[in-house]
Amino acid sequence: MKKAKPLILVTNDDGISAPGIRVLIAVMAEIGTVVVVAPDSPQSATGHSITINNTLFINKISKENDVIQEYSTSGTPVDCVKLAVNEILKRKPDLCVSGINHGSNSSINVIYSGTMSAAVEAGIEGIPAIGFSLLDYSWNADFEPIKSFIKTITLEVLENGLPESVILNVNFPKLEKKEIQGIKICRQAKALWIEKFDKRQTPQGRDYYWLTGKFVNQDNGEDTDEWALANGYVSVVPVQFDLTAHHAIQQLNTWKWNEIATNN
């Protein structure tokens, strides 16, 4: 008996017309049945935001007889996953892939990323999920060198599954295929943005601001995603949506919470 193709949900944060998602769709079509639900406009750095104070719209782009079904939405990347699971798909997909993002989502960037938030939302729904990003912010980025790596990682996840509540954050260096050293399982580097605002004025004299900043890697470890990318490796970081700082629980339990509350 022929095994049914996996159902794969594809989404992103750069918008449904972005070159990165078009490449991801093509790769996923080699593996399974593809349904695309993506924002109708760029939604970079929206994090895990959802739409609650505005209406949401779904526009079906593909025709009924198209092999790949595509929908655009007016919402955020997380909205796209929620709409896909609750309104569009007849069953939960076997996998959700998000990207390919134009630009890295390594280190602290995972917090701000709409690409990764869509993957995390899928994980919350109990769907194995992967976020893919390329360290190239150009709209005309060359995704050809990483297509085989995307296919390999996807097939491994479909074959082996993922640990419960774990999502993969995959980042690719901007290199030719022959220059990529391999795939490394990493931890998230300790890094942050040193930010400032560029203050300007409108012709009418009203102040406005542009956010600028510099990314600073404070981590010298050779097991991080930043090290992997800098040294020509594909970084794969397992992330989770449980934000509990488990290592802090024991220390916090030594504080005199109840005694202080009673005395006050």
C-alpha positions in Angstrom: 0.0 0.0 0.0 1.4 3.4 -1.0 2.1 5.7 1.9 0.1 8.9 1.8 2.1 12.1 1.3 2.5 14.3 4.4 0.4 17.4 4.6 2.7 20.4 4.9 1.6 23.9 5.9 3.9 26.7 4.6 3.9 30.2 6.0 6.3 33.1 6.5 6.6 36.7 7.7 8.0 38.4 4.5 4.7 38.0 2.7 3.3 35.5 0.3 5.1 37.0 -2.7 8.6 37.0 -1.1 11.2 35.0 -3.0 12.1 33.0 0.1 8.6 31.4 0.5 8.4 30.7 -3.2 11.6 28.6 -2.9 10.3 26.9 0.3 7.0 26.0 -1.4 8.9 24.4 -4.3 11.1 22.3 -2.0 8.1 21.2 0.1 6.2 20.2 -3.1 8.9 17.6 -3.7 8.1 16.0 -0.3 4.3 16.3 0.3 1.0 17.9 -0.2 1.4 21.7 0.3 -1.0 24.3 1.6 0.3 27.8 1.8 -1.2 30.4 4.3 0.9 33.5 4.4 0.5 37.3 5.1 -0.6 39.4 2.2 2.1 42.0 3.1 5.5 41.9 5.0 5.2 41.2 8.7 8.8 41.1 9.8 9.6 41.5 13.5 6.0 41.2 14.5 6.9 38.5 17.0 4.0 36.5 18.4 1.4 39.2 17.8 -2.2 38.3 16.9 -5.0 40.3 15.6 -7.8 40.9 18.1 -9.0 44.5 17.4 -9.3 44.3 13.6 -11.1 42.0 11.1 -9.2 39.2 9.4 -9.6 38.4 5.8 -8.6 35.3 3.8 -8.0 35.4 0.0 -7.7 32.2 -1.9 -5.1 32.7 -4.6 -5.0 29.2 -6.2 -7.6 27.5 -8.2 -9.4 24.3 -7.1 -7.4 22.1 -9.6 -4.0 23.6 -8.6 -1.7 21.1 -7.0 -0.6 23.6 -4.4 -3.3 25.5 -2.5 -2.4 29.0 -1.6 -4.2 31.6 0.7 -3.1 35.0 1.7 -4.4 36.7 4.9 -4.5 40.2 6.3 -3.1 39.0 9.6 0.2 38.3 11.2 2.3 35.1 10.8 0.7 33.7 13.9 -2.8 34.6 12.6 -1.9 32.6 9.5 -1.3 29.4 11.5 -4.4 29.9 13.6 -6.5 30.5 10.5 -5.0 27.5 8.7 -5.6 25.1 11.5 -9.1 26.4 12.4 -10.6 27.5 9.1 -8.7 26.3 6.1 -7.3 22.8 6.6 -9.6 19.8 7.1 -7.0 18.2 9.5 -3.9 19.2 11.3 -0.8 19.2 9.0 2.0 16.7 9.6 4.5 19.6 9.5 4.6 23.4 9.4 7.5 25.1 7.8 8.0 28.9 8.0 10.3 31.0 5.9 12.7 31.1 4.1 13.3 34.4 6.0 15.3 37.1 4.3 17.8 37.6 7.1 19.0 35.7 10.1 16.9 34.7 13.1 19.7 33.5 15.2 20.4 34.3 18.8 18.0 36.9 20.4 16.4 37.6 17.1 14.2 34.5 17.6 12.2 36.6 20.1 11.3 39.3 17.6 10.9 37.0 14.6 7.5 36.6 12.9 9.0 33.7 11.0 9.8 31.8 14.2 6.6 32.9 16.0 4.6 31.2 13.2 6.6 28.0 13.8 6.2 28.3 17.6 2.4 28.7 17.1 2.3 25.5 15.1 4.3 23.8 18.0 1.7 25.1 20.5 -0.9 23.4 18.3 1.0 20.1 18.5 2.4 20.3 15.0 6.0 19.6 14.3 7.5 22.8 13.0 10.7 24.4 11.5 11.6 28.0 10.9 14.1 28.5 8.1 16.2 31.7 7.7 19.1 32.8 5.4 21.7 35.3 6.6 21.0 37.5 3.6 18.6 40.5 3.9 18.5 41.1 0.1 15.1 40.6 -1.6 17.2 39.0 -4.4 19.0 36.6 -2.1 20.2 33.4 -3.7 18.4 30.5 -2.0 19.7 27.8 -4.4 22.7 26.7 -2.3 20.5 25.8 0.7 17.6 23.9 -1.0 19.1 20.5 -0.5 19.8 21.2 3.2 16.2 22.3 3.7 15.0 19.1 2.1 17.3 17.0 4.3 16.3 18.7 7.5 12.6 18.4 6.6 12.8 14.7 5.8 14.6 14.0 9.0 11.9 15.7 11.0 9.2 13.9 9.2 11.0 10.6 9.7 12.0 11.0 13.3 9.5 13.5 14.7 10.5 16.2 17.3 10.6 16.1 21.1 7.4 17.3 22.6 7.0 21.1 22.5 10.2 21.6 20.6 10.6 23.6 17.4 13.6 23.9 15.2 15.2 27.3 14.5 17.4 26.7 11.4 19.7 29.4 10.1 21.9 29.3 7.0 25.1 31.2 6.3 25.3 33.2 3.0 27.6 30.8 1.2 27.8 28.6 -1.9 26.7 25.1 -1.3 30.2 23.7 -1.7 31.4 26.2 1.0 28.9 25.2 3.6 30.7 23.0 6.2 27.7 21.0 7.4 24.9 21.1 9.9 25.5 21.8 13.6 23.0 21.4 16.5 23.6 24.5 18.6 22.4 26.6 21.5 21.2 30.2 21.2 24.1 32.6 21.6 23.9 35.2 24.3 23.6 38.4 22.3 21.6 41.6 22.2 20.8 44.7 20.2 22.3 48.0 21.4 19.5 50.3 20.3 19.0 54.0 19.7 16.4 56.1 18.0 17.2 58.5 15.1 15.1 61.5 15.9 13.8 63.6 13.0 11.1 66.2 12.2 8.3 66.3 9.7 8.0 69.5 7.6 5.3 70.5 10.0 7.8 70.3 12.9 6.5 67.2 14.6 9.1 64.8 16.0 9.3 61.3 14.7 11.8 58.4 15.3 13.5 55.6 13.4 14.8 52.6 15.4 18.4 51.8 14.7 20.9 49.7 16.5 23.9 47.4 16.5 23.9 43.7 17.1 26.4 42.7 19.8 27.4 39.0 20.3 28.6 38.6 24.0 29.1 34.9 23.6 32.5 33.3 22.9 31.2 29.7 22.9 31.9 27.5 19.9 28.5 25.6 20.4 26.3 28.6 19.5 24.3 29.5 16.4 26.3 32.7 15.9 29.6 30.7 15.9 28.2 28.1 13.5 27.1 30.8 11.0 30.4 32.7 11.3 32.2 29.5 10.5 30.2 28.3 7.6 27.8 25.9 9.2 24.0 25.6 9.1 22.8 26.2 12.7 19.9 24.1 14.1 18.7 25.3 17.5 15.9 23.4 19.3 13.6 26.0 20.9 10.5 25.8 23.1 7.5 27.9 24.1 7.7 27.0 27.8 9.5 30.2 29.1 9.8 29.0 32.7 13.3 29.6 34.1 13.4 26.1 35.8 16.9 26.7 37.2 15.5 29.7 39.3 12.7 27.8 41.0 14.8 26.4 43.8 16.5 29.7 44.6 13.1 31.6 44.6 11.7 29.0 47.0 14.3 30.0 49.6 12.8 33.6 49.8 10.4 34.4 52.7 7.4 35.1 50.5 4.7 34.0 52.9 6.3 35.3 56.0 6.6 38.8 54.5 3.1 38.7 53.1 1.7 37.8 56.5 3.6 40.5 58.4 2.5 43.2 55.9 
